[in-house]
Amino acid sequence: MGFGVGYQGGTRRRLHVARSNCCNDSMPISKEVTLLRGEAARLFEYPSHAAMVVQDKMAANTNTVHQLLGGLRDALAPEGQREAESFGQAKRSHLESGGDLSNGTPPSIYARKVRIGNLSRRGFRVLPPAAYRPCHVGHYGRPLWTGVCQIP
């Protein structure tokens, strides 16, 4: 069974909370690694660990990376805003249809509803999971599966 499918609300909530909190013990280790990387970079007279690592990579310096990421952020922000609005609309329609937020419904459920709605509007027919059929043998004899939708 997929996560959040076939479970009662309380069980789904407990699973979601447990999954979200599974790595809390590694926070002090991650913090120490970050501090040591920064210290090592400063010993080699770099302003940051990122500047030290990026110099050997494709970008000449971190300013190039920041410019690239800034351009991507500016280009993708409107699409992200539209996606967030459609996500909120799916959540509102769930609540209006008698849904309950206290049952621990994971956000991935709403994201899937939005994706299915977008595919349906573009003329695709979304198949239920039982309709997936193996269509070809892939690597190591494992079957490759058909996609989640069919063109009408």
Buried (B, 14 or more C-beta within 10 A) or exposed (E): EEEBEEBEBEEBBEBBEEEEEEEEEEEEEEEEEEEEBBEEBEEEEBEEBBBBBBEEEEBEEBEEBEEEEEEEEEEEEEEEEEBEEBBEBBBEEBEEEEEEEEEBBBEEBBBBBBBBBEBEEEEBEBBEEEEEEEEEEEEEEEEEEBEBBEEE
